[in-house]
Amino acid sequence: MKILFKREGKLVSLVGGDVVGYIVFKKPKDASGDRNIVIDYVYVKPAFRRKGIAEALVREVLKRNKHAVWVSLWTGKQSEIDCSWKLYKKIGFTQRVLQKDYYGDGVAVRMFTMRLRK
C-alpha cells in the first residue's frame, strides 16, 4: 500500500496503482491558524476495508501535521453503522460529543479530538 499526496488537504491510498481510499482534511480558516486540523472525510472502498488502510491514512495526516495542536473530526451515520468510530478511539482520539438520534432514526453522530502537542 502506498499513500500519496493528491492535492492540498487530500491523501489517497493506492494498491497496485488503483486508488482504494482517501482522506480529506483541512486547516480551519479562523484565528487558530495552523494549530488545528479537521478531518472531513475518510473513505475506503468496501473490498479493501478492515485491512488497515483507513488507519494508515489517519496516521499519515497526523504525521504530516505534527505542528498542529489539535485534530478533530465528526463521525456520521455510516460510521455508526460500520462502527468505524472505534478506529478513532484506537488511534488515540477522545470522544467529546455524542448526539443520539441526530438523524431522527436512532443513529448518533460523534465528535472526536486528539491533542498532538502543547
N, C-alpha and C positions, 0 to 999 in steps of 0.2 A: 504494500500500500504506500502511495506517495501523496503528500499533501502539498498543494501548490497555492501560491498567492495569485488569485484570479484577478482581482482588482481591489482597490481600497475598500476595506470592510467585508471582503468575501474570500474565504478559503474553500478550496474544493479538494476532495479525496478521489484519487484515481486508483483503479485496479485494472491492470492490463491496458492502460490507455483510455479507459472509459470512466466518466465521472459517475461515481456511485453515491456521493453525498456532498453536502456543503453546509457551511455555517456563515451566517450574516451577522455582523456586529458593527457597532459604531461608537464614536465618542459624542456624547451629548453636546449640543450647541448651547451651552449655558456657562455660568461662571466657574464651573468645575474644571473647565479646560480639558487637559489630558489626564486628569486624575480619575475619571470614571469611564468605564466601558460598559456598554449594554449589548447583550447577546439578544438579537431579534429573532433568529430562526436557526434551527438545526434540523437537517433533513438527511436521511439515509434511505436509499431505495430498499423496498421490502426484502428483496432477495439477499441483501447484504447486511441486514440488521443482526444484532447480537454477535458481532464479530469485532467489536472494539472500535469501529470507525467513528461513531459519534463521540466517544470518549477521547479519541485521538484528536479530533477536530477541536473540541473544547479545550483540551490541554495545550494545543498549539496556539490558540488565541491567548490563553493565559501566559504562555511562554513569550509570545511576541509583544505582550503589553505589560511587561514587568514594571514599567514606570508608573502604571496606574495604581491607585489606592483601592478602589472598589470595582467589582464586576457584578452586574445584576442581570436578571432575566425573569420573565414571566412564563409560566407554562400555560398551555391552552387545553382545549377539550381533548385533542388527540393524546396529549401527554397523560391525561387521566385514564384513558382507555388502555394505552400500552404500558403505563407505569414508568415511562422514561424519566419521570421526575426523580426516581430512585437513583439514577445515574448522577444527577447533580449533587445529591447528598453524598454519594460515594466519592466524588471528586473533591468535596470539601465545602460545598455551598451550604448555607444555612437557610432554612425556610423561615421567612419573615412574615408572610401573609398567607392565609388560606381563606378564600372566598367560596364557601359552599353554595351550591345551587346557582352559580353565576349565570349559567345559560338557561336556568329555569327547568332543567331536567335532571337535577341531582348531580350534575357534573361540576367539579370545582376548578378553580384556577389557583395557582400558587406563585408567590414571588420569592425568589431566592437571591441572596447576596453572598459575596465572598470578599474578604479583605485580603489584598495581596501584600500590602506593606503599610507601615505607619506614616 
